[in-house]
């Protein structure tokens, strides 16, 4: 193989690595925003529905804020939803939150310690305000935003992937 071909192959490999890194970074930012929206939705529902055990759900949201401080919010939310129990069953305990933290690669002691922090309180207030501003009334809720325009609740049921895709395609066609 010629020296020129070797240099071209290395350049192509470097460019592919850079493209993959940029794609991962973009996915991470999008997932973080999705995780933040999910946390906001969970907090607003906990506050709006007296039938739900608000203190336990709020505790989970506060520990999620601790996971956010460790740049592991999305992983925490993913692990939390994977272990979600039946509504009104009291499944959200500190033991569950420790288990979720461990599964998400979060320092559980630090995340639980952040639960009563000013950061967690501010994060939940911001999530409540964002959810109210956007019009989130329950979970799950998906929102969309075009460019720097306003964020809006997606009209399709988040539980119907085909309906979500159709609604996203419709919004993108505008």
Long-range contacts (C-beta under 8 A, 24 or more apart in sequence): 28-74, 31-74, 32-73, 32-74, 34-74, 35-73, 35-74, 35-76, 35-77, 35-78, 36-68, 36-73, 36-127, 37-130, 37-141, 37-142, 37-143, 38-77, 38-81, 38-139, 38-140, 39-64, 39-65, 39-73, 39-77, 39-123, 39-127, 40-127, 40-128, 40-130, 40-131, 40-136, 41-131, 41-136, 41-138, 41-139, 41-140, 41-141, 42-139, 43-124, 43-127, 43-128, 43-131, 44-127, 44-128, 44-131, 44-132, 44-136, 44-137, 45-138, 45-139, 47-128, 48-137, 48-138, 51-88, 52-87, 52-88, 53-88, 53-90, 53-92, 56-90, 56-92, 56-93, 57-92, 58-124, 59-92, 59-94, 59-97, 59-115, 60-92, 60-97, 61-120, 61-124, 61-127, 62-114, 62-115, 62-116, 62-120, 62-121, 62-124, 63-97, 63-101, 63-111, 63-112, 63-114, 63-115, 64-111, 65-114, 65-115, 65-117, 65-119, 65-120, 65-123, 65-124, 66-106, 66-110, 66-111, 66-112, 66-113, 66-114, 66-115, 66-117, 66-120, 67-101, 67-104, 67-106, 67-111, 68-123, 69-110, 69-111, 69-114, 69-119, 70-106, 70-107, 70-110, 70-111, 72-104, 72-105, 72-106, 75-104, 75-105, 75-106, 76-100, 76-101, 76-104, 76-106, 76-111, 78-104, 79-103, 79-104, 80-104, 144-168, 144-171, 146-171, 146-174
